[in-house]
Amino acid sequence: AASDVYKRQAKMHMVINEGKKEMTIKIDFEFEDVSEIASFFDVMKQTEDMGKTLGDPSLFIFGGKYEMGKKNIKRLPSPKNDLDDIDGMEMLKMMMSSATYTTHYYLPGKVKKSNFPNSTIDNNKVMVTNSILDVIDNKINLAGEIKFKR
């Protein structure tokens, strides 16, 4: 239920390394059911406090609906980003030119196959990494499927 998402706890960890010119933001959260993920993203997009902290949250919260089977998980296609009217978009693109958007999937069994673009498989983990600008500009399809053994 969407109201249950408000009760979930998320952990955010940010590391800025000026020497390497890197900034890493890691958000960890647990869900009882994959349907809660879409509700979580909807709540994040509507949160004013986050918007005040990070700028327009839709730049960094891409959303996603998932379906979980006994031996697979699917990320369904998301609506396209419409960010043309955001102030300072060109400046943001210059600042984020080398930034990546990475999703880690941890499965309950060994991964057999992933058809996510730019994914790597390591036993029961799949890591999907893309340029954040490609994601923002809708050049990358974040949908895909992972099949695994139980």
C-alpha positions, 0 to 999 in steps of 0.5 A: 500500500502506498501509505506503507511506503511512508513508514519505510526507512531509507538510508542515504550516504553521500561521499564527495572526493574533491581530489578525484572530482567524484560525488557518490550518492547511495540510497538503500531501502528495503521493500516487502513487495516490488509493487512498493517501489513504484509507490516509493518513487511517486512519493519521492517525486512529490516530496518538497523537502527533497526538492529544496535539498537536491533541486528538482527531484525529477532529475534524479528520481527516475521511477520504475514499476517492477514485476517479480516472478518465481525466477525473474524480475522485470523493470517495466518501461517508465514514462519519458522524462520531460525536462526541457523547461528546467532552469539551468539544464545546460549548466547541469548537463555540463556539471554532470557530463561524466556522472553515471546512474547505477542500479544494483539488483541482488537476487535470491539465486544465481543469475542466469541472464540479464537483458538490461543494457550495460549490465554486468552479472556477478553470481546473484548480483546484477549491476546496470550502469549508464550515463546519467545524461543519457537517462535524463535525455531518454536515450537509455531504456531502463526497462529489462528483465533478469532471470535467475535460479532459485 
